[in-house]
Amino acid sequence: MLIIMVNNDNQDFSSPDFESLFEEVKHIFSFSERRETEVLRFFGQDSVISTGVNTKYQEPPVNTVFQEDQIKSLCIKHRLRFLPSQLYCGEIPYEVIACIKGFEHKHSTSELNFFILAPSSFFLLKNVYASPLLFVQKKDGSFKLLCQWGDKLPWYVPIVRYPMRDYKSMILSAVVFGFCMAIWAGLAGWMNYPNVLKSILVKVPVMIISAGLFSTAGLIYGLLTKTDFSSDNWQNKFF
């Protein structure tokens, strides 16, 4: 912010000196506005700069760098997408713009490749409670984390979304669900027999049927909502 204090005692505001000063101030603000417009080229057409202070904005420790396989693992675990920032269509805090301008000035270049890690909803013009993370790609192929904003994902999200990570996680989840259903049937007093072996043999079909129902429900959900496994979707640029 630029603050100009003028003592107006015996001052002529129409003098060339004051006109030159105000022209310089006007030029500074014009340049700043132009730079903000230039930074917006890194984001999608519908992105807008939010006004006011974003209290959830934060910057990571210095030199926080991730390899691609680390980011892929994070995306699969939390069902996120890692895409070029040009595809991001959410609201952008002004602090993020300032962060990018500072990074450009520090490295004396504008040829940068930025990426956004966020839920797919941010790339579909919807608002969700999650925290987008801004990365810049380094020459060695790794990604430097610059900043993040928004609410963090709840702790239970990886658990709830575990079945949709990949095929293996879906099968394992189905088996665990079937096993839990068989245990629950025993605790409820159903299909309990004095003969332990017979009791186990009766509960095995319950486990298999429950696992099959779980897998079928997951398949139907994926087809109806057009939801892919996270392992296939984390860098997908399309619906």
C-alpha positions as CSV (number, residue, x, y, z in Angstrom):
1,M,0.0,0.0,0.0
2,L,1.3,3.4,-0.9
3,I,0.6,6.3,1.5
4,I,1.3,9.9,0.5
5,M,1.2,12.6,3.2
6,V,1.2,16.2,2.0
7,N,1.4,19.4,4.1
8,N,-1.0,21.6,2.4
9,D,0.3,24.9,3.9
10,N,1.1,27.2,1.1
11,Q,1.2,24.4,-1.4
12,D,0.1,24.7,-5.0
13,F,-1.5,21.4,-6.0
14,S,-1.6,22.6,-9.6
15,S,2.2,22.9,-9.8
16,P,4.1,20.7,-12.2
17,D,5.8,18.9,-9.3
18,F,2.5,17.7,-7.9
19,E,1.1,16.8,-11.3
20,S,4.3,14.7,-11.9
21,L,3.9,13.0,-8.5
22,F,0.3,12.1,-9.1
23,E,1.1,10.8,-12.6
24,E,3.8,8.6,-11.0
25,V,1.3,7.3,-8.4
26,K,-1.2,6.6,-11.2
27,H,1.4,4.7,-13.1
28,I,2.3,2.6,-10.1
29,F,-1.3,1.5,-9.5
30,S,-1.8,1.0,-13.2
31,F,1.3,-1.2,-13.4
32,S,0.1,-3.2,-10.3
33,E,-3.3,-3.8,-11.9
34,R,-1.7,-4.9,-15.1
35,R,0.6,-7.3,-13.3
36,E,-2.5,-8.9,-11.6
37,T,-4.1,-9.3,-15.0
38,E,-1.0,-11.0,-16.3
39,V,-0.8,-13.4,-13.3
40,L,-4.4,-14.4,-14.0
41,R,-3.3,-16.0,-17.3
42,F,-2.0,-18.9,-15.2
43,F,-5.6,-19.7,-14.2
44,G,-8.9,-20.5,-16.0
45,Q,-11.1,-17.9,-17.7
46,D,-13.7,-18.0,-15.0
47,S,-11.3,-17.5,-12.1
48,V,-11.7,-14.3,-10.1
49,I,-9.5,-12.6,-7.5
50,S,-11.3,-12.5,-4.1
51,T,-11.3,-9.3,-2.1
52,G,-10.4,-9.0,1.6
53,V,-7.9,-10.9,3.7
54,N,-8.0,-14.7,3.4
55,T,-7.4,-16.0,7.0
56,K,-6.9,-19.5,5.8
57,Y,-4.1,-18.7,3.4
58,Q,-0.7,-20.2,4.4
59,E,2.7,-20.8,3.0
60,P,4.7,-24.0,3.6
61,P,8.2,-24.2,5.0
62,V,11.0,-23.2,2.7
63,N,11.9,-25.7,0.0
64,T,8.9,-27.9,0.4
65,V,9.4,-30.1,-2.7
66,F,7.4,-33.2,-3.8
67,Q,8.1,-35.8,-6.4
68,E,5.4,-36.8,-8.8
69,D,4.9,-40.3,-7.2
70,Q,4.3,-38.5,-3.9
71,I,1.7,-36.3,-5.3
72,K,0.1,-39.2,-7.1
73,S,-0.2,-41.1,-3.8
74,L,-1.7,-38.0,-2.1
75,C,-4.3,-37.6,-5.0
76,I,-5.3,-41.3,-4.8
77,K,-5.6,-41.3,-1.1
78,H,-7.8,-38.2,-0.9
79,R,-9.5,-38.4,-4.4
80,L,-7.9,-35.2,-5.6
81,R,-6.7,-34.0,-9.0
82,F,-3.4,-32.5,-10.0
83,L,-3.8,-30.4,-13.1
84,P,-2.3,-27.4,-14.8
85,S,-3.5,-24.2,-13.1
86,Q,-5.1,-23.0,-16.4
87,L,-7.9,-25.5,-15.7
88,Y,-8.6,-24.1,-12.3
89,C,-11.9,-22.2,-12.1
90,G,-12.3,-21.4,-8.4
91,E,-11.9,-18.2,-6.5
92,I,-8.3,-17.0,-6.0
93,P,-7.3,-15.1,-2.8
94,Y,-5.2,-12.0,-3.5
95,E,-2.4,-13.5,-1.4
96,V,-2.0,-16.2,-4.0
97,I,-1.5,-13.6,-6.7
98,A,1.0,-11.8,-4.6
99,C,2.8,-15.1,-4.0
100,I,3.1,-15.8,-7.7
101,K,4.3,-12.2,-8.4
102,G,6.9,-12.6,-5.7
103,F,8.1,-15.9,-7.1
104,E,8.3,-14.5,-10.6
105,H,10.3,-11.5,-9.4
106,K,12.6,-13.7,-7.4
107,H,13.4,-16.0,-10.3
108,S,13.3,-13.2,-12.9
109,T,11.2,-15.2,-15.3
110,S,7.6,-15.6,-16.4
111,E,8.0,-18.9,-18.1
112,L,6.6,-21.0,-15.3
113,N,4.4,-24.1,-15.2
114,F,2.0,-23.9,-12.3
115,F,-0.2,-26.8,-11.1
116,I,-3.2,-27.0,-8.8
117,L,-3.9,-29.9,-6.4
118,A,-7.6,-29.8,-5.4
119,P,-10.8,-31.8,-5.6
120,S,-12.3,-32.2,-9.1
121,S,-15.1,-29.9,-8.1
122,F,-12.8,-26.9,-8.3
123,F,-12.2,-27.7,-11.9
124,L,-16.0,-27.9,-12.5
125,L,-17.0,-24.5,-11.2
126,K,-18.4,-25.8,-7.9
127,N,-17.5,-24.7,-4.4
128,V,-16.4,-27.4,-1.9
129,Y,-14.8,-27.3,1.6
130,A,-11.2,-28.3,0.8
131,S,-7.8,-26.7,0.4
132,P,-6.3,-26.1,-3.0
133,L,-2.5,-26.3,-3.2
134,L,-0.5,-24.3,-5.7
135,F,2.7,-25.9,-7.1
136,V,5.3,-24.8,-9.6
137,Q,7.2,-27.4,-11.6
138,K,11.0,-27.3,-11.3
139,K,13.5,-28.2,-14.0
140,D,14.3,-31.6,-12.5
141,G,10.6,-32.6,-12.8
142,S,9.7,-32.2,-9.1
143,F,7.1,-29.8,-7.8
144,K,7.6,-27.0,-5.3
145,L,4.7,-26.2,-3.0
146,L,4.1,-22.4,-3.0
147,C,0.9,-22.0,-0.9
148,Q,-2.5,-23.3,-0.1
149,W,-5.9,-21.7,0.8
150,G,-9.3,-22.9,2.0
151,D,-10.4,-25.4,4.6
152,K,-8.4,-28.6,5.1
153,L,-9.9,-32.0,4.3
154,P,-11.5,-33.8,7.4
155,W,-9.4,-36.7,8.8
156,Y,-12.0,-39.3,7.9
157,V,-12.0,-38.5,4.1
158,P,-9.2,-41.0,3.3
159,I,-11.2,-43.7,5.1
160,V,-14.5,-43.0,3.4
161,R,-12.8,-42.7,0.0
162,Y,-10.5,-45.7,0.4
163,P,-12.7,-48.1,-1.7
164,M,-12.4,-45.8,-4.7
165,R,-8.6,-45.6,-4.8
166,D,-8.2,-48.5,-7.2
167,Y,-9.4,-52.1,-8.0
168,K,-7.3,-53.6,-5.1
169,S,-8.7,-51.2,-2.5
170,M,-12.3,-52.0,-3.8
171,I,-11.8,-55.8,-3.4
172,L,-10.1,-55.4,0.0
173,S,-13.0,-53.2,1.2
174,A,-15.5,-55.7,-0.1
175,V,-13.8,-58.5,1.8
176,V,-13.5,-56.5,5.0
177,F,-17.2,-55.5,4.7
178,G,-18.3,-59.1,4.2
179,F,-16.2,-60.3,7.2
180,C,-17.7,-57.6,9.4
181,M,-21.2,-58.6,8.3
182,A,-20.4,-62.2,9.2
183,I,-19.1,-61.2,12.6
184,W,-22.1,-59.0,13.2
185,A,-24.4,-61.9,12.3
186,G,-22.7,-64.0,14.9
187,L,-22.8,-61.3,17.6
188,A,-26.5,-60.8,16.8
189,G,-27.1,-64.5,17.5
190,W,-27.9,-65.5,13.9
191,M,-26.7,-68.7,12.5
192,N,-24.9,-69.8,15.6
193,Y,-24.5,-73.5,16.1
194,P,-23.0,-75.6,18.8
195,N,-20.6,-77.1,16.2
196,V,-18.0,-74.4,15.6
197,L,-17.1,-75.8,12.2
198,K,-20.7,-75.8,11.0
199,S,-21.2,-72.3,12.3
200,I,-18.2,-71.0,10.3
201,L,-19.3,-72.8,7.2
202,V,-22.7,-71.2,7.4
203,K,-21.2,-67.7,7.9
204,V,-18.9,-68.0,4.9
205,P,-21.8,-67.6,2.4
206,V,-22.9,-64.5,4.3
207,M,-19.4,-63.1,4.0
208,I,-19.3,-63.8,0.2
209,I,-22.8,-62.5,-0.5
210,S,-22.1,-59.3,1.6
211,A,-18.8,-58.7,-0.2
212,G,-20.6,-59.2,-3.6
213,L,-23.3,-56.8,-2.7
214,F,-20.7,-54.2,-1.6
215,S,-18.8,-54.5,-4.9
216,T,-22.0,-54.4,-6.9
217,A,-23.1,-51.2,-5.1
218,G,-19.7,-49.6,-5.7
219,L,-19.9,-50.5,-9.4
220,I,-23.5,-49.1,-9.7
221,Y,-22.5,-46.0,-7.9
222,G,-19.5,-45.5,-10.3
223,L,-21.6,-46.0,-13.4
224,L,-24.4,-43.7,-12.2
225,T,-22.1,-40.9,-11.1
226,K,-19.5,-41.6,-13.8
227,T,-16.9,-41.9,-11.1
228,D,-13.5,-43.4,-11.9
229,F,-11.0,-44.9,-9.6
230,S,-8.6,-42.3,-8.2
231,S,-5.6,-44.1,-9.7
232,D,-7.0,-43.5,-13.1
233,N,-8.4,-40.0,-12.5
234,W,-5.8,-38.0,-10.6
235,Q,-4.4,-36.3,-13.8
236,N,-7.5,-36.6,-15.9
237,K,-8.4,-33.3,-17.6
238,F,-11.9,-34.4,-18.6
239,F,-15.2,-35.2,-16.9
